[in-house]
Each structure stands twice: as C-alpha cells, then as structure tokens.
C-alpha cells in the first residue's frame, strides 16, 4: 500500500466537476466515506492514492458500505 495522502473524489448532484478531499491515511478516508455514506452513495465516490490513481471504485465502496451488518 502506498503512503498518503489519499483522496476522496465525488460529484455533487448536477455538477460536472468532481470534489476532492485529502486525508492523511487510508483509514481516515474510509472513515469519512462510512460516516457520510448515505450522502455520498449517489455521488460516485472513489478513493484515490497519492498519485491520484483509483484505489477503490464506487462499486467496491458500495459493496463494503451497503453490505448488511453481520452478527
């Protein structure tokens, strides 16, 4: 796994330009996505690495955060 920063890229509804948020590490980026999943799920969120190469796609994030809780 590469070193940070990591980026959360997503699009506001109706906007052509993506938003980009920076996080020091992958855990912080994933925590932000998890905390805002209801808001972000329809905004094509993606996690990018330090070179801004796709690390986790919208589909992968949906698979993680839309999955039913086990237990």
Beta strands, then each sheet from edge to edge (+ up, - down):
strand 1: 6-10
strand 2: 19-23
strand 3: 46-48
strand 4: 54-56
sheet 1: 2+ 1- 3+ 4-
end
